[in-house]
Amino acid sequence: MNTTDFDFDLPENLIAQTPLKQRDSSKLLVIDHKTKAMKDTHFDHIIDELNPDDALVMNDTRVLPARLHGEKVQTHGHVELLLLKNTQGDQWEVLAKPAKRLKVGSQISFGDGRLKATIKEELNHGGRIVEFSYDGIFLEVLESLGEMPLPPYIHEKLEDRDRYQTVYAKENGSAAAPTAGLHFTEDLLNKIEAKGVKLVYLTLHVGLGTFRPVSVDNVDEHQMHSEFYSLSPEAAQTLKDVKAQGGRIVAVGTTSIRTLETIGNKFAGQIEADSGWTNIFIKPGYQFKIVDAFSTNFHLPKSTLVMLVSAFAGREFVLDAYQHAIDEHYRFFSFGDAMFVK
C-alpha cells in the first residue's frame, strides 16, 4: 500500500478553526460498512446508534497546557518547548524550537524564573530531554505558564481552554486532545447511560506521533511512536460482561480503538486489565478483535488515522464517505464534525 492511496483533496475552508458553541450540535455522518449506507444527522443523535446492551468506551486523558515560551538564560533568545511525555521525575521529553541552539547544559527560564529547564540530552528531529526546576507543584506551575498545544492547522486563538478538553478529562498526560470525545456533553452522556449503555473509561496519553504525517511512500515502512495506556480491572470486567451478553464495544476515537486492540492482541482476543506502552499501527488488512463500532472525527489526508478507519470500513468506502462530507461541507479535524462507523 502506498501513502498516496489515502490522499484526498480538502478545501482549506473546511478545516474548523474554532469549536461550535454547543459541543453536541456538530454534524454526524453515520456510515455502515456492511451495507455501504450513509446518513447525515447531528451528534446528539448518536444515542440512536447505541443499543441498551452496548458499552461506550472513552479516553479520559487530560491535555496538559504543554506549550511553554521562555528564553535561553545565556543569550535571552526566545525558546519554545512542547512537552511530550514525562520520562522520570522532573525530566520530560520535549520538542524544542530553535533546537539547534539548545545543547546539553543549556538553561531556559520561563515566567521570570518561576520555572527553569536544563537540557540533559539531545534527540532527533528537535527532540530534547530536559529537567525542570521549580517551587511548589509542577502541574500548578504548568497551568499558570503553559498554553494549550493546539494543532498547527488551527490559527485562531482558543478563548476557553476547556474546549480542548473532553467533559470527562481526568488523567493528566496528553500533548493533544482525544478529539472524538470533544462532542459529548454531560447531559448527552447522562441520556446515553439512562438508555442502558455502559459508560467505560480507559486512558491513553496522546502523543504528537499519532498526528505526524506519514513521510514514507510505502505504508508498511511507517513507524508509530509509543504512547502510554491503561485499562482498570473494573473497566475490563464491565467490557467482558458486555461482550458475554452480546453487546457491542463502541469506542470513542482512534485512541480508544488503539488501546482496546492493543489489549486484544496481547491477550489473544480477550479483554484484560492492563497498562503499558503501545505503538500499534492499524491499517488495512488488520483484523479487529475487540471494537465493534466507533465514533471519530474527520482526519488529515494520508494520515495513520484515515488508514485506521479504512482498516475497519474499507479504503474505498471511507474515501467515498470523506468525499460526501466534503460535498456536504462538514467541518474537518480537531474542532470539526464526526463520523459514526459501524
ROLODREN-904165 format. One record per residue: chain; residue number from 0; x, y, z of N, C-alpha, C in turn. Coordinates in steps of 0.1 Angstrom, whole numbers, plus 5000, padded with zeros to 4 digits. Example, Ala and Ser with C-alpha at 12.3 -4.5 7.8 and 13.67 -1.06 7.14 Angstrom:
! residues 2
- chain,resi,nX,nY,nZ,caX,caY,caZ,cX,cY,cZ
- A,0,5132,4943,5078,5123,4955,5078,5132,4967,5078 .
- A,1,5128,4978,5071,5137,4989,5071,5129,5000,5079 .
This chain:
! residues 342
- chain,resi,nX,nY,nZ,caX,caY,caZ,cX,cY,cZ
- A,0,5008,4988,5000,5000,5000,5000,5009,5012,5000 .
- A,1,5005,5022,4992,5012,5035,4992,5004,5045,5000 .
- A,2,5012,5055,5006,5006,5065,5014,4996,5073,5005 .
- A,3,4999,5075,4992,4990,5083,4984,4977,5076,4982 .
- A,4,4975,5063,4985,4962,5056,4984,4952,5062,4994 .
- A,5,4957,5070,5003,4948,5076,5014,4948,5091,5013 .
- A,6,4950,5096,5001,4950,5110,4999,4937,5115,4994 .
- A,7,4933,5127,4997,4921,5133,4991,4923,5148,4991 .
- A,8,4915,5155,4983,4916,5170,4982,4906,5176,4992 .
- A,9,4912,5184,5002,4903,5190,5012,4904,5205,5011 .
- A,10,4893,5212,5008,4893,5227,5007,4897,5232,5021 .
- A,11,4906,5242,5021,4911,5247,5034,4900,5253,5042 .
- A,12,4889,5258,5036,4879,5265,5043,4871,5255,5052 .
- A,13,4873,5242,5049,4865,5232,5057,4873,5227,5070 .
- A,14,4885,5233,5072,4893,5230,5084,4887,5239,5095 .
- A,15,4881,5233,5105,4875,5240,5116,4885,5247,5124 .
- A,16,4883,5260,5126,4893,5268,5134,4889,5270,5148 .
- A,17,4876,5270,5151,4871,5271,5165,4860,5261,5167 .
- A,18,4858,5257,5180,4847,5248,5183,4834,5255,5182 .
- A,19,4823,5247,5179,4810,5252,5179,4806,5256,5194 .
- A,20,4796,5265,5195,4792,5270,5208,4787,5258,5216 .
- A,21,4779,5249,5210,4774,5237,5217,4781,5225,5212 .
- A,22,4787,5218,5221,4796,5206,5218,4788,5196,5209 .
- A,23,4776,5192,5213,4769,5181,5206,4761,5186,5194 .
- A,24,4763,5198,5190,4755,5203,5178,4762,5201,5165 .
- A,25,4774,5195,5165,4782,5193,5153,4774,5182,5145 .
- A,26,4778,5182,5132,4772,5172,5123,4778,5158,5126 .
- A,27,4770,5148,5123,4774,5134,5124,4771,5127,5112 .
- A,28,4781,5121,5105,4779,5112,5094,4779,5098,5098 .
- A,29,4768,5091,5097,4767,5076,5101,4770,5068,5089 .
- A,30,4780,5059,5090,4783,5050,5078,4782,5036,5083 .
- A,31,4777,5027,5074,4776,5013,5077,4784,5006,5067 .
- A,32,4796,5000,5071,4805,4994,5061,4800,4981,5055 .
- A,33,4790,4975,5061,4784,4963,5056,4774,4966,5044 .
- A,34,4766,4976,5046,4755,4979,5036,4760,4991,5027 .
- A,35,4771,4997,5031,4776,5009,5024,4766,5021,5024 .
- A,36,4758,5021,5034,4748,5032,5036,4755,5044,5044 .
- A,37,4750,5056,5040,4754,5068,5047,4742,5076,5052 .
- A,38,4743,5082,5063,4732,5090,5068,4737,5103,5075 .
- A,39,4732,5114,5071,4736,5127,5077,4726,5130,5089 .
- A,40,4732,5133,5100,4725,5137,5112,4733,5147,5120 .
- A,41,4729,5148,5133,4737,5157,5142,4742,5148,5154 .
- A,42,4752,5153,5161,4759,5144,5170,4750,5140,5182 .
- A,43,4741,5149,5186,4733,5145,5197,4724,5133,5194 .
- A,44,4723,5129,5181,4715,5117,5177,4724,5105,5177 .
- A,45,4736,5106,5182,4745,5094,5183,4738,5084,5193 .
- A,46,4730,5088,5202,4723,5080,5211,4714,5070,5203 .
- A,47,4709,5074,5191,4701,5065,5183,4709,5053,5177 .
- A,48,4722,5055,5177,4731,5044,5171,4735,5035,5182 .
- A,49,4732,5037,5194,4737,5029,5205,4725,5020,5211 .
- A,50,4729,5008,5214,4719,4998,5219,4720,4997,5235 .
- A,51,4709,4994,5241,4710,4993,5256,4721,4984,5262 .
- A,52,4725,4974,5254,4735,4965,5259,4749,4968,5255 .
- A,53,4751,4979,5249,4764,4983,5244,4773,4989,5255 .
- A,54,4786,4990,5253,4795,4998,5261,4801,5009,5253 .
- A,55,4801,5021,5258,4807,5032,5251,4820,5035,5258 .
- A,56,4831,5033,5251,4844,5034,5257,4851,5047,5254 .
- A,57,4855,5055,5264,4861,5068,5262,4874,5069,5269 .
- A,58,4883,5078,5263,4896,5080,5268,4896,5093,5277 .
- A,59,4899,5090,5290,4897,5101,5300,4910,5109,5302 .
- A,60,4920,5108,5292,4932,5116,5294,4929,5131,5294 .
- A,61,4937,5138,5300,4936,5153,5301,4948,5159,5294 .
- A,62,4945,5169,5286,4956,5176,5279,4963,5186,5288 .
- A,63,4976,5185,5288,4984,5194,5296,4986,5207,5288 .
- A,64,4986,5219,5295,4990,5231,5288,5004,5231,5285 .
- A,65,5008,5223,5275,5022,5218,5273,5031,5226,5265 .
- A,66,5026,5238,5260,5035,5247,5252,5040,5258,5261 .
- A,67,5053,5259,5262,5059,5269,5271,5068,5278,5262 .
- A,68,5067,5291,5265,5075,5301,5259,5084,5307,5270 .
- A,69,5097,5307,5267,5107,5312,5276,5119,5318,5269 .
- A,70,5130,5320,5276,5142,5325,5270,5154,5317,5275 .
- A,71,5164,5316,5266,5176,5309,5269,5184,5318,5279 .
- A,72,5188,5313,5290,5194,5321,5301,5207,5328,5296 .
- A,73,5214,5320,5288,5227,5325,5284,5226,5337,5273 .
- A,74,5216,5337,5265,5215,5346,5254,5203,5355,5254 .
- A,75,5193,5351,5262,5180,5358,5262,5172,5356,5249 .
- A,76,5176,5346,5241,5168,5343,5229,5156,5336,5232 .
- A,77,5145,5338,5224,5132,5331,5226,5133,5316,5224 .
- A,78,5127,5308,5232,5127,5294,5231,5113,5289,5234 .
- A,79,5108,5279,5226,5095,5273,5228,5098,5258,5230 .
- A,80,5091,5253,5241,5092,5239,5244,5077,5233,5243 .
- A,81,5076,5221,5237,5063,5214,5238,5066,5201,5245 .
- A,82,5059,5200,5256,5061,5188,5264,5054,5176,5258 .
- A,83,5062,5165,5256,5056,5153,5250,5053,5142,5261 .
- A,84,5063,5139,5269,5060,5129,5279,5070,5130,5291 .
- A,85,5065,5126,5302,5073,5126,5314,5082,5113,5314 .
- A,86,5095,5114,5314,5103,5102,5313,5107,5097,5327 .
- A,87,5110,5106,5336,5113,5102,5350,5114,5114,5359 .
- A,88,5109,5114,5371,5110,5125,5380,5106,5138,5373 .
- A,89,5115,5148,5373,5112,5161,5367,5117,5162,5353 .
- A,90,5121,5150,5347,5126,5150,5333,5115,5147,5323 .
- A,91,5115,5155,5312,5105,5153,5302,5111,5153,5288 .
- A,92,5105,5145,5279,5109,5146,5265,5101,5157,5259 .
- A,93,5107,5166,5252,5101,5178,5246,5105,5180,5232 .
- A,94,5097,5188,5224,5101,5193,5211,5105,5207,5214 .
- A,95,5117,5211,5209,5123,5224,5212,5124,5232,5199 .
- A,96,5122,5245,5200,5124,5255,5189,5131,5267,5195 .
- A,97,5142,5272,5189,5150,5265,5178,5160,5255,5185 .
- A,98,5158,5243,5181,5165,5232,5187,5180,5233,5186 .
- A,99,5185,5237,5174,5199,5237,5171,5207,5245,5181 .
- A,100,5201,5255,5188,5208,5263,5197,5208,5258,5212 .
- A,101,5201,5247,5213,5199,5241,5227,5207,5229,5228 .
- A,102,5219,5230,5233,5228,5219,5235,5227,5214,5250 .
- A,103,5233,5203,5252,5233,5198,5266,5239,5208,5275 .
- A,104,5232,5211,5286,5237,5221,5296,5230,5234,5294 .
- A,105,5224,5237,5283,5217,5250,5281,5206,5251,5291 .
- A,106,5203,5263,5296,5193,5266,5305,5182,5275,5299 .
- A,107,5170,5272,5303,5159,5281,5298,5150,5285,5310 .
- A,108,5146,5298,5309,5138,5303,5320,5124,5307,5315 .
- A,109,5114,5303,5323,5100,5306,5320,5094,5314,5331 .
- A,110,5085,5324,5327,5078,5331,5338,5087,5338,5348 .
- A,111,5097,5346,5343,5106,5353,5352,5113,5344,5362 .
- A,112,5116,5332,5357,5124,5322,5366,5115,5314,5375 .
- A,113,5102,5314,5374,5093,5306,5382,5095,5291,5378 .
- A,114,5099,5289,5365,5102,5275,5360,5115,5276,5352 .
- A,115,5123,5267,5354,5136,5266,5346,5138,5252,5341 .
- A,116,5144,5251,5330,5147,5238,5323,5162,5237,5319 .
- A,117,5168,5226,5321,5181,5223,5317,5181,5212,5307 .
- A,118,5188,5214,5296,5189,5204,5285,5198,5193,5290 .
- A,119,5193,5180,5291,5200,5169,5296,5205,5160,5284 .
- A,120,5197,5160,5273,5201,5150,5262,5195,5156,5249 .
- A,121,5202,5154,5238,5197,5158,5225,5192,5146,5218 .
- A,122,5180,5147,5212,5173,5137,5204,5171,5141,5190 .
- A,123,5166,5132,5182,5164,5135,5168,5152,5145,5165 .
- A,124,5152,5152,5154,5141,5159,5149,5136,5170,5159 .
- A,125,5146,5177,5166,5142,5187,5175,5138,5183,5189 .
- A,126,5140,5170,5192,5136,5165,5205,5147,5167,5215 .
- A,127,5144,5169,5227,5153,5171,5238,5148,5164,5251 .
- A,128,5156,5160,5259,5153,5156,5273,5157,5168,5282 .
- A,129,5147,5173,5289,5150,5184,5298,5146,5181,5312 .
- A,130,5153,5187,5322,5149,5186,5336,5145,5199,5341 .
- A,131,5133,5199,5347,5127,5212,5352,5130,5214,5367 .
- A,132,5132,5226,5371,5133,5230,5385,5123,5241,5388 .
- A,133,5117,5241,5399,5106,5250,5403,5103,5249,5418 .
- A,134,5095,5258,5422,5090,5258,5436,5075,5254,5436 .
- A,135,5071,5245,5445,5057,5241,5445,5054,5228,5438 .
- A,136,5042,5228,5431,5037,5216,5424,5038,5219,5409 .
- A,137,5045,5210,5402,5048,5212,5388,5035,5215,5380 .
- A,138,5025,5207,5381,5013,5208,5373,5006,5222,5376 .
- A,139,5007,5227,5388,5001,5240,5391,5010,5251,5384 .
- A,140,5023,5250,5384,5032,5259,5377,5029,5259,5362 .
- A,141,5027,5247,5357,5025,5245,5342,5011,5251,5339 .
- A,142,5001,5249,5347,4988,5255,5344,4989,5270,5343 .
- A,143,4997,5276,5351,4998,5291,5351,5007,5297,5340 .
- A,144,5016,5289,5335,5025,5294,5325,5023,5288,5311 .
- A,145,5018,5276,5310,5017,5269,5297,5004,5273,5289 .
- A,146,5005,5270,5276,4994,5272,5267,4990,5258,5261 .
- A,147,4977,5258,5257,4972,5245,5251,4979,5243,5238 .
- A,148,4984,5231,5235,4992,5228,5223,4982,5225,5211 .
- A,149,4976,5235,5206,4967,5233,5195,4974,5229,5183 .
- A,150,4968,5221,5174,4975,5216,5162,4979,5228,5153 .
- A,151,4989,5226,5144,4994,5237,5136,4984,5243,5126 .
- A,152,4973,5234,5123,4964,5239,5113,4953,5248,5119 .
- A,153,4953,5250,5132,4944,5259,5139,4951,5272,5141 .
- A,154,4946,5283,5135,4952,5296,5135,4945,5305,5144 .
- A,155,4933,5302,5148,4925,5311,5157,4929,5308,5172 .
- A,156,4928,5319,5180,4931,5318,5194,4919,5311,5201 .
- A,157,4922,5301,5210,4912,5295,5217,4908,5303,5229 .
- A,158,4896,5308,5230,4892,5317,5241,4890,5309,5254 .
- A,159,4885,5297,5253,4883,5289,5265,4891,5276,5264 .
- A,160,4901,5275,5272,4910,5263,5271,4903,5250,5274 .
- A,161,4892,5251,5281,4884,5238,5285,4878,5232,5272 .
- A,162,4876,5240,5261,4870,5235,5249,4880,5225,5242 .
- A,163,4893,5225,5246,4902,5215,5241,4904,5204,5251 .
- A,164,4894,5202,5260,4893,5191,5269,4880,5184,5267 .
- A,165,4879,5171,5269,4866,5165,5270,4860,5168,5283 .
- A,166,4847,5166,5284,4840,5169,5297,4843,5159,5308 .
- A,167,4849,5148,5303,4853,5137,5313,4868,5136,5314 .
- A,168,4875,5146,5310,4890,5145,5311,4894,5144,5326 .
- A,169,4903,5136,5329,4907,5133,5343,4922,5131,5345 .
- A,170,4928,5123,5337,4942,5118,5339,4952,5127,5331 .
- A,171,4959,5135,5338,4969,5144,5331,4979,5137,5324 .
- A,172,4983,5141,5311,4994,5135,5305,4994,5136,5290 .
- A,173,4984,5142,5283,4984,5142,5268,4990,5155,5263 .
- A,174,4996,5154,5251,5001,5165,5243,4991,5170,5233 .
- A,175,4980,5162,5232,4969,5166,5222,4956,5160,5228 .
- A,176,4945,5166,5224,4932,5161,5229,4927,5148,5221 .
- A,177,4920,5139,5227,4913,5128,5220,4901,5134,5214 .
- A,178,4902,5140,5202,4892,5150,5198,4878,5144,5195 .
- A,179,4877,5131,5193,4864,5125,5191,4855,5127,5203 .
- A,180,4861,5128,5215,4853,5130,5227,4849,5144,5229 .
- A,181,4854,5154,5222,4850,5168,5224,4835,5170,5221 .
- A,182,4828,5161,5214,4814,5164,5211,4805,5160,5222 .
- A,183,4809,5153,5232,4800,5148,5242,4798,5159,5253 .
- A,184,4785,5160,5257,4782,5169,5269,4778,5160,5281 .
- A,185,4778,5165,5292,4774,5157,5304,4760,5153,5303 .
- A,186,4751,5162,5297,4737,5158,5296,4736,5147,5286 .
- A,187,4743,5147,5275,4742,5136,5265,4747,5123,5271 .
- A,188,4758,5124,5278,4763,5111,5284,4753,5106,5294 .
- A,189,4746,5115,5302,4736,5110,5311,4724,5103,5304 .
- A,190,4720,5109,5292,4709,5103,5284,4714,5089,5279 .
- A,191,4726,5088,5274,4731,5075,5269,4732,5065,5280 .
- A,192,4736,5069,5292,4736,5059,5303,4722,5055,5307 .
- A,193,4713,5065,5307,4699,5062,5311,4693,5052,5301 .
- A,194,4698,5051,5289,4693,5042,5279,4697,5028,5282 .
- A,195,4707,5026,5290,4712,5013,5294,4726,5010,5289 .
- A,196,4732,5020,5282,4746,5018,5277,4756,5020,5288 .
- A,197,4765,5011,5289,4776,5012,5299,4786,5022,5295 .
- A,198,4789,5032,5304,4800,5041,5301,4813,5036,5307 .
- A,199,4823,5034,5299,4835,5029,5304,4847,5038,5300 .
- A,200,4856,5039,5309,4868,5049,5306,4881,5041,5307 .
- A,201,4889,5045,5297,4903,5040,5298,4912,5052,5296 .
- A,202,4925,5050,5296,4934,5062,5295,4945,5058,5284 .
- A,203,4946,5067,5274,4958,5067,5266,4963,5081,5264 .
- A,204,4975,5084,5268,4980,5097,5268,4985,5100,5253 .
- A,205,4978,5109,5247,4981,5111,5232,4994,5119,5230 .
- A,206,5002,5113,5222,5015,5120,5218,5013,5126,5204 .
- A,207,5023,5134,5200,5022,5140,5187,5024,5130,5176 .
- A,208,5030,5119,5179,5033,5109,5169,5020,5104,5162 .
- A,209,5009,5104,5169,4996,5100,5163,4993,5108,5151 .
- A,210,4996,5121,5152,4992,5131,5142,5003,5134,5132 .
- A,211,5015,5130,5134,5025,5133,5124,5022,5127,5111 .
- A,212,5026,5134,5100,5023,5129,5087,5032,5117,5084 .
- A,213,5027,5108,5075,5035,5097,5071,5044,5101,5061 .
- A,214,5057,5100,5063,5068,5106,5055,5073,5095,5045 .
- A,215,5069,5083,5046,5074,5073,5037,5063,5069,5026 .
- A,216,5068,5065,5014,5059,5062,5004,5051,5048,5006 .
- A,217,5058,5039,5012,5053,5026,5015,5047,5026,5029 .
- A,218,5034,5024,5031,5028,5025,5044,5034,5015,5054 .
- A,219,5038,5003,5049,5044,4993,5058,5057,4998,5065 .
- A,220,5064,5008,5059,5076,5013,5065,5075,5023,5076 .
- A,221,5062,5028,5078,5060,5038,5088,5061,5033,5102 .
- A,222,5067,5040,5111,5069,5036,5125,5061,5045,5134 .
- A,223,5052,5039,5142,5044,5047,5151,5052,5050,5164 .
- A,224,5049,5062,5170,5055,5065,5183,5048,5058,5194 .
- A,225,5054,5055,5205,5048,5048,5216,5040,5058,5225 .
- A,226,5028,5053,5230,5020,5061,5239,5016,5052,5251 .
- A,227,5015,5058,5262,5011,5050,5274,4996,5049,5275 .
- A,228,4992,5037,5279,4977,5034,5281,4975,5026,5294 .
- A,229,4962,5026,5298,4958,5019,5310,4944,5016,5309 .
- A,230,4940,5003,5313,4926,4999,5314,4925,4992,5328 .
- A,231,4916,4998,5336,4915,4993,5350,4908,4979,5351 .
- A,232,4910,4972,5362,4902,4959,5364,4887,4961,5363 .
- A,233,4882,4972,5368,4867,4974,5368,4862,4976,5354 .
- A,234,4870,4984,5346,4866,4987,5333,4867,4974,5324 .
- A,235,4877,4966,5326,4879,4954,5319,4868,4944,5322 .
- A,236,4864,4943,5334,4853,4934,5338,4840,4939,5331 .
- A,237,4837,4952,5331,4825,4957,5325,4824,4953,5310 .
- A,238,4836,4955,5303,4837,4951,5289,4835,4936,5287 .
- A,239,4841,4928,5296,4839,4914,5294,4824,4910,5296 .
- A,240,4817,4916,5305,4803,4913,5307,4795,4917,5295 .
- A,241,4798,4929,5290,4791,4934,5278,4792,4924,5266 .
- A,242,4805,4920,5264,4808,4910,5253,4800,4897,5256 .
- A,243,4800,4893,5268,4794,4880,5271,4779,4880,5269 .
- A,244,4773,4892,5271,4759,4894,5269,4755,4897,5255 .
- A,245,4764,4897,5246,4761,4900,5232,4761,4915,5228 .
- A,246,4765,4924,5237,4766,4938,5234,4778,4942,5226 .
- A,247,4778,4954,5221,4789,4958,5213,4799,4967,5221 .
- A,248,4811,4967,5217,4821,4976,5223,4822,4987,5213 .
- A,249,4817,4999,5217,4817,5011,5208,4828,5021,5214 .
- A,250,4838,5023,5206,4849,5031,5210,4847,5046,5206 .
- A,251,4851,5055,5214,4851,5069,5211,4865,5073,5207 .
- A,252,4867,5074,5194,4880,5079,5189,4891,5068,5187 .
- A,253,4900,5072,5179,4911,5063,5175,4920,5059,5186 .
- A,254,4921,5068,5196,4930,5064,5208,4923,5053,5216 .
- A,255,4910,5053,5218,4903,5042,5225,4904,5029,5217 .
- A,256,4903,5031,5203,4904,5019,5195,4918,5013,5196 .
- A,257,4929,5021,5196,4942,5016,5196,4945,5009,5210 .
- A,258,4940,5015,5221,4942,5009,5234,4935,4995,5234 .
- A,259,4922,4994,5230,4915,4982,5231,4921,4971,5222 .
- A,260,4925,4975,5210,4931,4965,5201,4945,4961,5205 .
- A,261,4952,4970,5212,4965,4966,5218,4963,4955,5228 .
- A,262,4953,4957,5237,4950,4947,5247,4945,4934,5240 .
- A,263,4936,4935,5230,4931,4923,5223,4942,4915,5217 .
- A,264,4952,4922,5211,4963,4914,5205,4972,4908,5216 .
- A,265,4973,4914,5227,4982,4909,5238,4976,4897,5245 .
- A,266,4962,4897,5246,4956,4886,5253,4947,4877,5244 .
- A,267,4952,4875,5232,4945,4865,5223,4931,4868,5221 .
- A,268,4927,4881,5219,4914,4885,5216,4905,4887,5228 .
- A,269,4911,4885,5240,4903,4887,5252,4906,4901,5258 .
- A,270,4897,4906,5267,4898,4919,5273,4903,4916,5288 .
- A,271,4915,4922,5291,4920,4921,5304,4925,4935,5309 .
- A,272,4925,4937,5322,4931,4949,5328,4946,4949,5324 .
- A,273,4951,4961,5320,4964,4962,5315,4969,4976,5314 .
- A,274,4982,4978,5315,4988,4991,5312,5002,4989,5306 .
- A,275,5006,4999,5299,5019,4998,5292,5020,5008,5281 .
- A,276,5029,5005,5272,5031,5014,5260,5027,5007,5247 .
- A,277,5021,5014,5239,5017,5008,5226,5022,5017,5214 .
- A,278,5026,5010,5204,5029,5017,5191,5021,5010,5180 .
- A,279,5010,5004,5183,5002,4997,5173,4998,5006,5161 .
- A,280,5000,5000,5149,4996,5007,5137,4986,4999,5130 .
- A,281,4973,5004,5131,4962,4997,5125,4960,5002,5111 .
- A,282,4961,4994,5101,4960,4997,5087,4952,4986,5080 .
- A,283,4948,4989,5067,4940,4978,5060,4947,4965,5060 .
- A,284,4939,4955,5063,4945,4941,5064,4944,4937,5079 .
- A,285,4943,4947,5088,4942,4943,5102,4928,4937,5106 .
- A,286,4928,4927,5114,4916,4921,5119,4912,4926,5133 .
- A,287,4901,4933,5134,4897,4938,5147,4893,4927,5156 .
- A,288,4897,4928,5169,4895,4918,5179,4885,4922,5189 .
- A,289,4884,4935,5192,4876,4940,5203,4865,4949,5199 .
- A,290,4869,4959,5191,4860,4970,5187,4850,4966,5177 .
- A,291,4837,4970,5179,4826,4966,5170,4821,4978,5163 .
- A,292,4822,4990,5168,4818,5003,5161,4825,5014,5168 .
- A,293,4825,5026,5162,4832,5037,5169,4828,5050,5163 .
- A,294,4830,5061,5170,4829,5075,5165,4843,5080,5164 .
- A,295,4844,5090,5155,4857,5096,5152,4855,5109,5144 .
- A,296,4865,5117,5145,4864,5130,5137,4869,5127,5123 .
- A,297,4869,5137,5114,4875,5136,5101,4889,5140,5101 .
- A,298,4898,5131,5096,4912,5133,5098,4920,5138,5085 .
- A,299,4933,5140,5087,4941,5146,5077,4943,5136,5065 .
- A,300,4945,5141,5053,4948,5132,5042,4961,5125,5045 .
- A,301,4962,5112,5040,4974,5104,5041,4979,5102,5056 .
- A,302,4970,5103,5065,4973,5101,5079,4971,5087,5084 .
- A,303,4978,5083,5094,4976,5069,5100,4961,5068,5105 .
- A,304,4955,5079,5108,4941,5078,5114,4931,5075,5103 .
- A,305,4933,5080,5091,4925,5076,5079,4927,5062,5076 .
- A,306,4940,5057,5077,4943,5043,5075,4936,5034,5085 .
- A,307,4935,5038,5098,4928,5031,5108,4913,5029,5104 .
- A,308,4907,5040,5101,4893,5040,5098,4891,5031,5085 .
- A,309,4900,5031,5076,4899,5023,5064,4901,5008,5067 .
- A,310,4909,5005,5077,4911,4991,5081,4898,4985,5086 .
- A,311,4889,4993,5092,4876,4988,5097,4866,4988,5086 .
- A,312,4865,4999,5078,4853,5001,5069,4857,5000,5055 .
- A,313,4869,4998,5051,4873,4997,5037,4878,5010,5031 .
- A,314,4889,5010,5025,4895,5022,5020,4886,5030,5010 .
- A,315,4881,5023,5000,4873,5030,4990,4860,5036,4996 .
- A,316,4853,5028,5005,4841,5033,5011,4844,5045,5020 .
- A,317,4855,5045,5028,4859,5056,5036,4862,5068,5028 .
- A,318,4869,5067,5017,4872,5078,5009,4859,5084,5002 .
- A,319,4850,5075,4999,4837,5079,4994,4829,5087,5005 .
- A,320,4830,5083,5017,4824,5090,5028,4830,5103,5031 .
- A,321,4843,5104,5029,4850,5117,5031,4846,5126,5020 .
- A,322,4845,5121,5008,4841,5130,4997,4826,5135,4999 .
- A,323,4818,5126,5004,4804,5130,5008,4805,5142,5018 .
- A,324,4813,5140,5028,4815,5150,5039,4820,5163,5033 .
- A,325,4829,5163,5023,4834,5175,5017,4823,5182,5009 .
- A,326,4815,5173,5001,4804,5179,4993,4793,5185,5002 .
- A,327,4791,5180,5014,4781,5185,5023,4786,5195,5033 .
- A,328,4799,5199,5031,4805,5210,5039,4806,5206,5054 .
- A,329,4810,5194,5056,4813,5190,5070,4826,5198,5074 .
- A,330,4828,5200,5087,4840,5206,5092,4850,5195,5096 .
- A,331,4862,5198,5093,4873,5187,5095,4882,5190,5107 .
- A,332,4888,5179,5111,4899,5179,5121,4894,5182,5135 .
- A,333,4903,5187,5144,4901,5186,5158,4888,5193,5163 .
- A,334,4884,5204,5158,4872,5211,5162,4861,5209,5152 .
- A,335,4862,5199,5143,4853,5196,5133,4841,5187,5137 .
- A,336,4835,5181,5126,4823,5172,5128,4828,5158,5130 .
- A,337,4819,5149,5131,4822,5135,5135,4816,5125,5125 .
- A,338,4821,5113,5126,4815,5101,5119,4812,5091,5130 .
- A,339,4801,5083,5127,4799,5071,5135,4800,5059,5125 .
- A,340,4809,5050,5128,4813,5039,5119,4808,5026,5125 .
- A,341,4800,5019,5117,4795,5006,5122,4795,4995,5111 .
